[in-house]
């Protein structure tokens, strides 16, 4: 396994990752961001990869609708996803992750069927480009995030993976160790984000190692299921910002490194 971080697609991110001894950066080109504008910067980003020896480990797109109110694929968004898969391929990035929105006007069966059709298009396109497709388990405009949906969608689409973040399971009241045990063989990418609930309510997402997640047990499960992919730190706290955030990031890196064997 290799350790990296989510960061902006700018030179300073590569500099930071190199300075902290991280192997890769991850880019999230989310709803409201221009995918084609990002793709036009691929040559620039390629130069940063070579200059700093820091890879682009993952690219994702979060929050956008893939299906309209009638359940029809939104062609513009499909092309946005394909555009990012193209960029990932050129950058030597092996994983692209995204989600699929739930359409209230359709039945659950119809939603699952159309989500599978959409994701199949991405899987087939990714195969042509040498990029694997994963669905993130975040609930942000995405409902394919628990074993209930994975059994159907991933059970049918054998080449589709999961981008896993234990904090989403924790805050949803699930069992992240059980999910990792049962589905870790389908994990294509893992986020490292702290989670802390107090009195049954989400309190903050502090740096990993300063939260309530049992990271040692989680890593043990990852090793047991044969996960050998990337681990992407996601700074996400409202409290740990600026100088405190920098110290928190350094703490997390030093905390996790002994677990990466």
C-alpha positions, 0 to 999 in steps of 0.5 A: 500500500502507498500513502498519498493525499487529496489536493488541488491540481496545482504545482504546490500540491506536488511540492507538498507531497514530495516534502512529506514523503507521500507517493501520490496526490488525488484530484477531485473534480467535483460538481461545478468544476469544468472537466474539460478545463482540467483535461487541458492541463494534463501536459502541465500536470504530467510535468509536475509528476516527472519533476517531483516524482509524485504520481496522480493516484486517483481522480474522482467526480462527486455530487453531480447528477448522472440521471435526469428526473426521467431516469435518462442518462445526462449526456453532458455528465457522461461526457464529463466522466469520460473526459476525466477518465481520458485525463486519468489515462494520460496521467497514468492514474489507474482509478476513477471514482464517481457516484450515481444519484437516486431518482425519486420519480422511479422505483428502486428497481428502476434506479438500480437498473439504470445506475448499472447501465450508466456504470457499465458504460463507464466500466467499458470506457475505462477498460479501453483506457486502462482505468478502473472505475469505482463507486464512492461510498459517500452519500453525496448525491449517491446511494450506491454506498452500502452492502444492500446496493453493492450486492446488486450493482457490484454483484452484477458488474464484476469489474466495478470497484468501491472507493471506500471511506470508513467515516461514511459508514461510521456516521451512517451507523454501519460496521466499517470492519464488517464492510471491509471484511465482506467487500474489501476484495472489491476496494479499488481505492481507500480514503483515510479520514478521521471520524468522531461522534459524541452523544450519537452525533457527528462532532468533527473529522479530526486527523486520522489517529486523533479520532475514534476509528480503530485504524489498526483493526481496519488495516488488519482487515485490509491486509487480510482481504489482500488490499494493496492499493492506495491510501489517500488522506482526506483533510476534512476537519472544521477545526484542524485548519491552517497551522493546526491542520498542518500539524495534524497532517504530519501527525497522521502521516507519522501515525499511519506509516508503521502500519504500511508494511 
